[in-house]
C-alpha cells in the first residue's frame, strides 16, 4: 500500500463562469482566432484556473504539496499522460463546475529509481451534465533527467506534418494562458541548476495541443497522450499524424526523437 493511500479520494470543487477571455488567451498562443461558440478539445486546460496565493507556492513554483496533492518528497514533477473524453462541448459564458479527485497514488521502482504516480480525475460539467472528463497522470521522481537519444526505429510515414519553433515568449505565454507556474518553463537557472535540464522545458500540454492543431479538424469523442521525452526551448517541434479507422494516430518529434505519442478518436 502506498504511503499516500489516505490521499486517495480527496476532492476539490470549483464553480464559476467559463470565460471567453481564457479561450482568447490560449488562441493567441496557438496563433489562431478565438473559438466563437465551443471550447475545442483539450482547451479546458485554460479554463477555471483557481488563483493560488504566493505563500502557498512550493519551491518549484507549483502549489506546494500537501494542499491538494500529496506531500511527496521527490523533487521533480512531470505531467506524464492524460486520457480525456468529450461527452459534449463546453460553452463559454456558462456557469461551469470542475470537480477534481485524487483517483490513485502508486509507488513503483524503475531503472532510474523510485517513482510515484498520482492519477487525478477532472470532471467539467455545465447545466448538471458532464461535458469533459480527464484522467491526468503526474509522476514524481528524484532521478536526474535522462539524456535524450534519437529513435532506433523511426515512426511510420505521416499523412500530415506541422512545425512550430519554440522560444521563451511562447513558453511564457502558454504558462500564463494555462496558469502554470512550474519554474522549469520560465526560470532558466532553476531548470538547469536545480532540476538538471539542459534548458527551459516545453510544456507537455502545449505539445499535445500542437498535435491536435495539426490534425485535420473533426469532432472528437476521446483524446489521450503519453509524454516520452522532453522538448527544450529553442527547438522546433514537428506535430505529425495519420488517419485510422477510429480517428488518428499522432506523434511529436524533435531532434530525431519522438517526444509524445497520442490517439484521437472521432
C-alpha positions as CSV (number, residue, x, y, z in Angstrom):
1,X,0.0,0.0,0.0
2,X,1.2,3.5,-0.9
3,X,2.3,5.7,2.0
4,X,-0.1,8.2,0.5
5,X,-3.1,5.9,0.3
6,X,-5.1,8.2,2.7
7,X,-5.0,10.9,0.0
8,X,-6.9,8.8,-2.5
9,X,-10.5,10.2,-2.8
10,X,-9.5,13.7,-1.8
11,X,-11.6,16.1,-3.7
12,X,-11.9,19.8,-4.5
13,X,-14.6,21.6,-6.4
14,X,-14.8,25.0,-8.2
15,X,-17.9,26.6,-9.9
16,X,-17.6,29.7,-11.9
17,X,-18.4,31.1,-15.3
18,X,-16.2,29.8,-18.1
19,X,-14.7,33.0,-19.5
20,X,-14.3,33.6,-23.3
21,X,-11.2,35.6,-22.4
22,X,-9.5,32.5,-21.2
23,X,-10.0,30.9,-24.6
24,X,-8.8,34.1,-26.4
25,X,-5.5,34.0,-24.5
26,X,-4.9,30.3,-25.5
27,X,-6.0,31.1,-29.1
28,X,-3.4,33.8,-29.3
29,X,-0.7,31.4,-28.1
30,X,-1.7,28.9,-30.8
31,X,-1.8,31.8,-33.3
32,X,-5.4,31.2,-34.4
33,X,-8.8,33.0,-33.9
34,X,-10.6,32.5,-30.7
35,X,-13.4,29.9,-30.9
36,X,-16.7,31.7,-31.1
37,X,-19.1,29.1,-29.8
38,X,-17.5,26.0,-28.3
39,X,-14.4,25.0,-26.4
40,X,-12.2,22.9,-28.7
41,X,-10.9,19.6,-27.5
42,X,-8.3,19.9,-24.6
43,X,-8.7,23.7,-24.4
44,X,-10.3,23.1,-21.0
45,X,-6.7,23.3,-19.7
46,X,-7.0,27.1,-20.0
47,X,-10.4,27.2,-18.1
48,X,-11.5,27.5,-14.5
49,X,-8.0,28.0,-13.0
50,X,-8.1,28.7,-9.3
51,X,-5.8,31.5,-8.1
52,X,-3.1,30.4,-5.7
53,X,-1.6,32.7,-3.1
54,X,2.1,33.2,-3.4
55,X,2.6,31.9,0.2
56,X,1.0,28.6,-1.0
57,X,3.6,28.0,-3.8
58,X,6.3,25.5,-3.4
59,X,10.0,25.8,-4.4
60,X,9.2,24.6,-7.9
61,X,6.5,27.2,-8.5
62,X,3.6,24.8,-8.2
63,X,1.1,24.9,-5.4
64,X,3.0,23.3,-2.5
65,X,2.4,19.7,-1.9
66,X,0.1,18.8,1.0
67,X,-2.6,21.2,0.0
68,X,-4.5,19.2,-2.6
69,X,-1.8,16.8,-4.0
70,X,0.0,14.5,-1.5
71,X,3.2,15.8,0.2
72,X,5.5,13.7,-2.0
73,X,9.2,14.4,-1.3
74,X,10.7,13.6,-4.7
75,X,11.8,17.0,-6.2
76,X,10.9,16.6,-9.8
77,X,7.4,16.6,-11.1
78,X,6.2,15.7,-14.7
79,X,2.9,15.6,-16.5
80,X,3.3,12.1,-17.9
81,X,-0.1,11.3,-19.6
82,X,-3.7,12.2,-20.0
83,X,-6.8,10.5,-21.2
84,X,-9.9,12.7,-21.9
85,X,-13.4,12.0,-23.1
86,X,-15.7,14.6,-24.7
87,X,-19.3,13.9,-23.9
88,X,-20.4,17.3,-25.2
89,X,-18.9,20.7,-25.9
90,X,-18.2,23.2,-23.1
91,X,-19.7,26.6,-23.9
92,X,-18.1,29.9,-22.9
93,X,-20.2,32.3,-20.9
94,X,-21.9,29.5,-18.9
95,X,-21.6,28.6,-15.3
96,X,-19.2,25.6,-15.1
97,X,-18.3,23.2,-12.4
98,X,-14.9,21.5,-12.1
99,X,-14.5,18.6,-9.7
100,X,-11.0,17.2,-9.2
101,X,-10.4,13.9,-7.4
102,X,-7.2,12.1,-6.5
103,X,-8.1,8.7,-8.0
104,X,-4.9,6.8,-7.3
105,X,-1.4,7.1,-5.8
106,X,1.0,4.3,-6.8
107,X,4.7,3.9,-5.9
108,X,7.0,2.0,-8.2
109,X,10.7,1.3,-8.8
110,X,12.1,1.9,-12.3
111,X,15.5,1.7,-13.8
112,X,16.2,5.3,-12.6
113,X,14.9,4.7,-9.0
114,X,11.7,5.3,-7.1
115,X,8.7,6.8,-8.9
116,X,5.4,7.9,-7.5
117,X,2.4,8.1,-9.9
118,X,-0.6,10.3,-9.0
119,X,-3.8,10.0,-11.0
120,X,-6.1,13.0,-10.9
121,X,-9.6,12.8,-12.3
122,X,-11.1,16.1,-13.5
123,X,-14.7,16.5,-14.5
124,X,-16.1,19.6,-16.2
125,X,-19.9,20.0,-16.1
126,X,-22.4,22.5,-17.4
127,X,-26.1,22.5,-16.7
128,X,-25.7,19.5,-14.5
129,X,-24.3,17.4,-17.3
130,X,-20.7,16.1,-17.7
131,X,-19.1,17.7,-20.8
132,X,-15.4,16.8,-20.4
133,X,-13.7,14.2,-18.2
134,X,-10.0,13.8,-17.9
135,X,-7.6,11.5,-16.1
136,X,-4.1,13.0,-15.6
137,X,-1.1,11.0,-14.6
138,X,1.6,13.0,-12.7
139,X,4.9,11.4,-11.9
140,X,7.3,12.4,-9.2
141,X,11.0,11.3,-9.1
142,X,14.3,12.2,-7.6
143,X,16.3,10.9,-10.6
144,X,18.1,13.4,-12.8
145,X,16.8,13.8,-16.4
146,X,17.9,11.0,-18.7
147,X,19.9,12.0,-21.8
148,X,17.6,12.2,-24.9
149,X,18.5,9.9,-27.7
150,X,17.2,9.5,-31.2
151,X,14.8,6.7,-32.1
152,X,16.3,3.4,-33.2
153,X,13.1,2.7,-35.2
154,X,11.6,5.8,-36.8
155,X,7.8,6.1,-36.7
156,X,5.7,5.4,-39.8
157,X,5.2,7.9,-42.6
158,X,2.9,10.8,-41.7
159,X,-0.1,12.0,-43.6
160,X,0.4,15.5,-42.2
161,X,3.1,17.5,-40.5
162,X,3.2,20.9,-38.9
163,X,6.3,22.5,-37.4
164,X,6.4,25.0,-34.5
165,X,9.5,26.9,-33.4
166,X,9.7,27.4,-29.7
167,X,11.1,30.4,-27.8
168,X,10.9,31.8,-24.3
169,X,8.0,34.1,-25.3
170,X,5.9,31.1,-26.4
171,X,6.6,29.2,-23.2
172,X,5.8,32.2,-21.0
173,X,2.6,32.9,-22.9
174,X,1.4,29.3,-22.6
175,X,2.2,29.3,-18.9
176,X,0.1,32.4,-18.5
177,X,-2.8,31.1,-20.6
178,X,-3.0,27.8,-18.6
179,X,-1.9,29.3,-15.2
180,X,1.1,27.0,-15.0
181,X,3.7,28.4,-12.6
182,X,6.2,25.5,-12.8
183,X,9.6,27.1,-12.9
184,X,11.1,24.7,-15.4
185,X,9.2,26.6,-18.1
186,X,10.4,30.1,-17.5
187,X,13.3,30.1,-15.0
188,X,16.5,29.1,-16.8
189,X,18.7,29.0,-13.7
190,X,16.1,26.8,-11.9
191,X,15.5,24.5,-14.8
192,X,19.3,23.9,-15.4
193,X,20.8,24.3,-11.9
194,X,18.1,22.7,-9.8
195,X,16.3,20.1,-11.9
196,X,19.2,19.4,-14.2
197,X,17.6,20.0,-17.6
198,X,19.7,21.4,-20.5
199,X,17.3,24.3,-20.9
200,X,13.8,25.5,-20.4
201,X,11.3,22.7,-20.8
202,X,8.4,22.9,-23.3
203,X,5.1,22.1,-21.6
204,X,3.7,18.6,-22.3
205,X,0.1,20.0,-22.8
206,X,1.5,22.5,-25.3
207,X,2.9,19.7,-27.4
208,X,-0.4,17.8,-27.1
209,X,-2.3,20.9,-28.3
210,X,0.1,21.3,-31.2
211,X,-0.8,17.7,-32.2
212,X,-4.5,18.5,-32.2
213,X,-3.9,21.7,-34.1
214,X,-2.0,19.9,-36.9
215,X,-4.7,17.3,-37.3
216,X,-7.5,17.9,-39.9
217,X,-10.4,19.3,-37.9
218,X,-13.1,16.9,-36.9
219,X,-15.3,16.3,-33.9
220,X,-13.6,14.1,-31.2
221,X,-15.0,11.8,-28.6
222,X,-11.7,11.0,-27.0
223,X,-8.0,12.1,-26.9
224,X,-5.2,10.6,-25.0
225,X,-1.4,11.1,-25.0
226,X,1.7,9.8,-23.3
227,X,4.8,12.0,-22.9
228,X,8.0,10.1,-23.8
229,X,10.8,12.6,-23.8
230,X,11.1,16.4,-23.0
231,X,11.5,19.1,-25.6
232,X,13.5,22.2,-24.8
233,X,13.1,25.9,-25.6
234,X,14.7,26.8,-29.0
235,X,13.8,23.5,-30.6
236,X,11.4,23.1,-33.5
237,X,8.6,20.6,-32.7
238,X,7.1,18.7,-35.5
239,X,3.5,17.6,-35.0
240,X,2.7,14.6,-37.2
241,X,-0.1,12.1,-37.7
242,X,-2.1,9.8,-39.8
243,X,-5.7,8.6,-40.0
244,X,-7.0,5.4,-38.5
245,X,-10.4,3.7,-38.7
246,X,-11.3,5.2,-35.3
247,X,-9.7,8.6,-35.7
248,X,-5.9,9.3,-35.9
249,X,-2.6,8.3,-34.5
250,X,-0.5,11.4,-33.6
251,X,3.1,11.9,-32.5
252,X,5.6,14.7,-32.0
253,X,9.3,14.8,-32.9
254,X,12.3,17.0,-32.3
255,X,16.0,16.3,-33.0
256,X,15.3,12.8,-34.2
257,X,13.5,11.8,-31.0
258,X,9.8,11.0,-30.5
259,X,8.6,13.3,-27.7
260,X,5.0,12.2,-27.4
261,X,2.5,9.7,-28.8
262,X,-1.2,10.3,-28.9
263,X,-4.5,9.0,-30.1
264,X,-7.6,10.8,-31.2
265,X,-11.0,9.1,-31.6
266,X,-13.9,10.5,-33.6
